[in-house]
Amino acid sequence: RNNTDWTMIGRYSYKYAGTWSQFNQFTSPPDEEFGLMAGMGGYYLRWQEESGSTTGDPKTKEWGLTADVMGKWGGLSGYGAAYYTGYDGSRGNPRGHQKVFGALLQGSVYSDPKNEYFARVEYADVQSDNQLSATYTVDPDPKTDLALFTLGWNHYIDGQDLKLSAEVGWSIDEVSALWVND
């Protein structure tokens, strides 16, 4: 069980064009005006493992930064984001050092008012000292990067309230067990 000592979190978004309500969804209907927004955020937290261990005072730190941009052009939309997270657990369980970098690019286009096609590319990479334990065990010689490509289609029956959606995803390379979410 973990006990958080303290946490800081924040986000800043700036709207360059359009209205804030445009950015409540990722899609851009054909009649929508131009909109552009960018943002960045971050967090930092420090927690302590509660255990009967005599290893001292195991403190753990986690942090993350993200930046993103979204544009909408009346039937076209684009989104891009990058993030960086870190983990430092010098003692306790899990312990070790880990850094994750990731990026995502996504775009969509309407062919008519009811049908939208989209594509997404995702990339992430983990750097670790291979001392992580428990469920965070890292393979001694892991393939730590992840590269995915997705194509999809949305058919809007009643706007965003009711839609049929299908997508197909490919991994550019083998997906390591490091990226599996149980």
URLIN-V590877 format. One record per helix or strand of 2 or more residues. SS is the DSSP state (~ for helix, > for strand). FROM is the first residue (numbers start at 1). TO is the last residue. If there is no record, write none. Layout:
ss->SS from->FROM to->TO
ss->SS from->FROM to->TO
This chain:
ss->> from->2 to->17
ss->~ from->20 to->24
ss->> from->35 to->49
ss->> from->59 to->72
ss->> from->76 to->89
ss->> from->96 to->112
ss->> from->115 to->128
ss->~ from->134 to->136
ss->> from->145 to->158
ss->~ from->159 to->161
ss->> from->162 to->171
ss->~ from->177 to->179
